[in-house]
Amino acid sequence: DAGVTQSPTHLIKTRGQQVTLRCSPKSGHDTVSWYQQALGQGPQFIFQYYEEEERQRGNFPDRFSGHQFPNYSSELNVNALLLGDSALYLCASSYETGVGANVLTFGAGSRLTVL
Amino acid sequence: RKEVEQDPGPFNVPEGATVAFNCTYSNSASQSFFWYRQDCRKEPKLLMSVYSSGNEDGRFTAQLNRASQYISLLIRDSKLSDSATYLCVVNRDDKIIFGKGTRLHILP
């Protein structure tokens, strides 16, 4: 049973560029959340997708956008990259309802470096 | 004020000792609570959920005080393998918020 998979694992971009990160949730999970984790900090909530719609959003600018597909996989897009966007981007999946709802399973993350 | 605040770290504790972590949350509408563990350069993983009545899982005990908006984690008989960052997590309206984490070093 595959867990949460993310790609790419590492990438380097320059300021002003755009990036797309991808996530496949754990089998059976229908909800995907994205987090940004800077060095030495806890994960910061970016947004959550359920039924292909953004359901909740954290305190991130519109440069951060996402999408969820019918197979529950998800993408995170960041436009006009800034140096401060350098971080580990974590995708987490969960059940929407029932036992285990809101218990997150994380992928290994995509480490983004902006130069 | 941050929505979830944790004890500053790091905690350096000898093997076999008992260590306690505290966490406070600011929004009384928070609905569910968790502790996650994150090893260096790895993703966070669920350690345990926290229930109002308190709950125990082996050497780990979690407690919740809704009136004081306070969550705790107690680790007894600490092992070298317990060295990690412990993240306090709060769910409010399906928005799952993490604290900054407290780093624990177990010393041989």
HADDOCK unambig.tbl for C-alpha pairs under 7 A between the chains (distance, minus, plus):
assign (segid A and resid 41 and name CA) (segid B and resid 100 and name CA) 5.11 0.50 0.50
assign (segid A and resid 42 and name CA) (segid B and resid 98 and name CA) 6.02 0.50 0.50
assign (segid A and resid 42 and name CA) (segid B and resid 99 and name CA) 5.70 0.50 0.50
assign (segid A and resid 42 and name CA) (segid B and resid 100 and name CA) 4.00 0.50 0.50
assign (segid A and resid 42 and name CA) (segid B and resid 101 and name CA) 5.80 0.50 0.50
assign (segid A and resid 43 and name CA) (segid B and resid 98 and name CA) 6.02 0.50 0.50
assign (segid A and resid 44 and name CA) (segid B and resid 98 and name CA) 6.83 0.50 0.50
assign (segid A and resid 45 and name CA) (segid B and resid 97 and name CA) 6.47 0.50 0.50
assign (segid A and resid 56 and name CA) (segid B and resid 95 and name CA) 6.41 0.50 0.50
assign (segid A and resid 105 and name CA) (segid B and resid 45 and name CA) 6.89 0.50 0.50
assign (segid A and resid 106 and name CA) (segid B and resid 43 and name CA) 6.19 0.50 0.50
assign (segid A and resid 106 and name CA) (segid B and resid 44 and name CA) 6.54 0.50 0.50
assign (segid A and resid 107 and name CA) (segid B and resid 43 and name CA) 6.56 0.50 0.50
assign (segid A and resid 108 and name CA) (segid B and resid 42 and name CA) 6.40 0.50 0.50
assign (segid A and resid 108 and name CA) (segid B and resid 43 and name CA) 5.25 0.50 0.50
assign (segid A and resid 109 and name CA) (segid B and resid 43 and name CA) 6.94 0.50 0.50
